[in-house]
Amino acid sequence: MNRIFTEQLEATLQHRLAKLYYLVGQDPLLLSESQDLISQMAFKQGFDEKNIISVDNNTDWNALFERCQSIGLFFNKQIIFLNLPDNLTVTLQQHLQELISLLNEDILLILQLAKLAKATEKQKWFIQSIDYEPKAVLVNCQTPNIEQLPRWISNRAKSMGLTIEEQATQLLCYSYENNLLALKQSLQLLALLYPEGKLTYQRVQTTVEQSSVFTVFQWVDALLEGKLKRAQRILFGLQAEDIQPVILLRTLQRDLMTLLALSKPLHKTPIDSNLPIQQLRERFDQLKVWQNRRPLFSQAFQRLTYKQLYVIFQQLAQLEYATKKEFSLDIWDRLAELSIIICQPNNIGLYSQSR
């Protein structure tokens, strides 16, 4: 299987149109653009029908199977696009197996999934699909994170014939993180305003507007990493979006419980001791912590002690009580203070005195 990023898709299509594509991720812009690019190339190569199905409990699989066997009666070649649910039940897997068994040169299959776990890749239908098309293409349609976004902007600008200064790229990252559609529109506007194609910091600054869209998970990740400024910025964004504070508390609580399970001492340990990093790798495997999140927990381990972790849990419980019972209006201020505790644990004493 060929695993690529969306910016590599066009060149890959010029080289060869595969018989099977996986679009994996949840970014609306990347999913839409990838599907359009594949479809456009397929139409150029004689595909004259496109069938788009969002798979659910009401999907008529028999009609789909019959459609695969009816090629030549009503059309020559067809694209079948299936938007798969997160939960691939045993029944759904069996349907996919039967569908794949009916594929041929006149059918182009595009499967869209929110994520592709290792367990999914071991399922019979998936193995069968790779046996059918060893050169299947998996397109990563996940929204670029803050480290990946500069590269995405640079590649997008280059494809549009634009040159962009590094500071201008950083400003676009700051202004449009997690909002690729707004970022694309901003680049299109800049291309119209400056047809010579040179984007300086000053030019970008005059046109951008704050359009970042954050998730609760990014706030928790920033806390684990100890990135206070980023955590505060995300928290401010979540507040502006009217996210319910209890959602933040529940999400944070889940990862703190994981942190607690990871830090369970092998023997009696002083409360002021740092969390034990020597047992992390084994505990990660036992708790099945995702590989991309392990560095986040590792950074929290290097920063926190058992005593600090206890204080964090105590404050989290108080915040949850304030949210549910007191309907406290200063909940967002207290969430900001909790962010300081987690990112800069040396401030715990000052916080306790203020309360």
Secondary structure, 3 states (H helix, E strand, C coil): CEEEEHHHHHHHHHHCCCCEEEEECCCHHHHHHHHHHHHHHHHHCCCCEEEEEECCCCCCHHHHHHHHCCCCCCCCCEEEEEECCCCCCHHHHHHHHHHHHCCCCCEEEEEEECCCCHHHHCCHHHHHHHHHCCCCEEEECCCCCCCCHHHHHHHHHHHCCCEECHHHHHHHHHHHCCCHHHHHHHHHHHHHHCCCCEECHHHHHCCCCCCCCCCHHHHHHHHHHCCHHHHHHHHHHHHHCCCCHHHHHHHHHHHHHHHHHHCCCCCCCCCCCECCHHHHHHHHHHHCCCHHHHHHHHHHHHHCEHHHHHHHHHHHHHHHHHHHHHCCCCHHHHHHHHHHHHHCHHHHHHHHHHC
